[in-house]
């Protein structure tokens, strides 16, 4: 379906009446029941039945770093990262690398991977109960599997290799040293990333099963803020259609209940949000809150428990679990205490029809208790009261408003327009919405400080423009892209293909194109404050194709000249297509410079190179010594290539050598040197 002509079909279907009170549709997630492993090899840790969490006896897993000694965590399960839920425990290693990493239980090495990104060097051990433990950011592997990996690297003449092994080819025993800890991949400091997964790659919180005396936690979570947000066109918070954030003047101590002193006037369908963090004994870094439960008038109303997250798709749901736009604009990570549209996670208990949304009726009082808890069930409570108050038009004046002005924003499916109104009349003037030669008048919902606030449900149709007091604003959203179905949108300069799971909710799309010289341009697609669940297929159509298609690609761009390589494939029509993971601005740029590299030293009788590329980034590298391949390891965090000390298969580092570097655009540099 092409939506170029579709945005205003709803105007014809529903007419010009403002659609008050359209219910927000729910999209239930999958039941999530997979067939269970029925293995009886370990009665202490039998596989879970379909849809349930594994039952693992305390002590079944050995702590993988310095077992028996107190350890500290840099990250907990389910922590809220910029683009994912943290999927395990980050165990501190004293600020250094090469700490022994122990197999957590009997099993076999099922997978090894070496990479400069993501988990870095990572090892997987599958256990008799069907669970797999994952050990990430390693510096070295140990044992016969490590020797096999080295052999396969020389066979493929590549460092970044991933291997899968059959059952029992490389058995390991509980407590066996299988690797040394490191700081590889996306790690920002030395630590061990440790996970427990099932056969469907669901990530589980190891602390939920207890038995780890190495990690002590007697500190309750810390409450930082809460918020109440109107979710429907009829809803209000303190008489307004605004999210209201409540921050205590003094930070409450962990474990101390916070009782908000003021009653909050509300009406209609509202959502609650909360912000907090947790700490473990002996460390000051802030970790995530494991569980949040809500009671309304003493009855359970909502709960989430981040003890199991599907990998990798479920981890991206963090953008829907949080108020992503508010965090992007305001910097405060507020967790939604309701199951929002497009959220298919199974971590929730929300028995009511609103799945955590609260419907506040006029004249009623709602006592709300929110409890924050960690993996050790240390708890902090918050108490506040909502009072139902029916909305009514009100007007307050400000002498600072001297002339009309107009602005607007999109809040879920609603257009919220705000007009500065210098008129001193009892009621603010009406807003005009235009579509072609038709117009619709919208009355103000309220006037605060001489600013009229208007609400209009965009599912009734998209306007071309808005007008108030002689001020006209063009409506810059060209199409409604519905969630949950495949949809395409096309203009003369861009084509977008949305899959059924690209969006969390309905999107009111804006795109623009600004020419920048012959054959070039600056494309803006949507807003970075709107998250994507699954990727979007983006096709850019330049005014004229660049001269060198091979070296030209799509780059994410900023107005200040920043850029990041995306890539893309050219077609016969001179269009380039790539898959992107976020909205933003894009350019087509040509990379014509080869990478750079230089010998930086020979620490420990090894060889270290500094490398770089000014645009597309390094794609491949190869060191030949006397014409023979010698393994190199790449560390993107400090832009270095270096030989591996444990390499027993490569040639000696003496004599004539060549370092060959190729970037993503195909530019190659060959550096000749003598070792």
MOWOMO-V604759 format. One record per backbone hydrogen bond with DSSP energy under -1.0 kcal/mol. NH is the residue of the N-H (numbers start at 1). CO is the residue of the C=O. Records with the same first field share a line. If there is no record, write none. Layout:
NH=CO  CO
This chain:
3=488
9=6
13=9
14=10
15=11
20=18
45=42
52=49
57=44
60=57
62=104
69=66
71=214
74=90
75=90
78=86
79=76
81=84
86=79
89=194
90=75
91=192
92=72
96=93
98=181
101=179
102=64
103=176
107=172
108=126
109=170
110=124
111=124
112=163
113=122
114=161
120=117
122=113
123=135
124=111
125=133
126=108
127=131
130=127
132=197
133=125
134=195
135=123
136=193
137=119
138=121
139=180
140=180
142=178
147=143
148=144
149=145
150=146
151=147
152=148
153=149
154=150
155=151
156=152
157=153
158=153
161=159
163=112
165=110
169=166
172=107
175=103
176=173
178=101
179=101
180=140
181=99
186=118
187=184
191=182
192=91
193=136
194=89
195=134
197=132
198=202
201=198
203=309
204=196
205=307
208=205
209=206
210=207
215=212
222=277
224=275
225=275
226=246
227=273
228=244
229=271
231=269
235=232
236=267
237=240
238=265
240=237
242=240
244=228
246=226
255=221
256=253
258=381
260=383
264=385
266=387
267=236
268=360
270=358
271=229
273=227
274=335
275=225
277=222
278=287
281=216
283=280
287=278
291=373
292=304
293=371
294=302
295=369
296=299
297=367
299=296
301=294
302=294
303=349
304=292
305=347
306=290
307=305
309=203
317=314
318=315
319=316
320=317
321=317
322=318
323=334
324=322
327=323
328=324
329=325
330=326
331=327
334=332
335=274
336=321
337=272
339=355
343=340
349=303
355=352
357=354
358=270
360=268
363=388
364=361
366=386
368=384
369=295
370=382
371=293
372=380
373=291
374=378
377=374
380=372
382=370
383=258
384=368
386=366
387=264
388=364
389=266
396=447
401=398
405=420
407=418
409=416
411=414
414=411
415=456
416=409
417=454
418=407
419=452
420=405
421=450
431=442
432=467
433=440
434=465
435=438
438=435
440=433
442=431
445=453
447=394
448=451
450=396
452=419
453=446
454=417
456=415
458=413
460=457
461=458
464=434
465=434
466=473
467=432
468=471
471=468
473=466
475=464
478=509
479=509
481=507
487=498
488=1
489=496
491=494
495=539
496=489
497=537
498=487
502=499
507=481
509=479
512=524
514=522
520=517
522=514
523=586
524=512
525=584
526=510
530=527
533=502
534=501
536=580
537=497
538=578
539=495
540=576
541=493
552=549
553=589
554=567
555=587
556=564
557=585
558=562
561=558
564=556
566=554
567=554
569=577
571=575
574=571
576=540
577=569
578=538
580=536
584=525
586=523
587=555
589=553
591=551
596=612
598=610
600=608
601=608
605=602
606=603
608=601
609=641
610=598
611=639
612=596
619=662
620=662
622=660
624=658
625=628
626=656
628=625
630=623
633=642
635=640
640=635
641=609
642=633
643=607
647=644
654=652
657=673
658=624
659=671
660=622
661=669
662=620
663=667
664=617
666=663
669=661
671=659
673=657
675=655
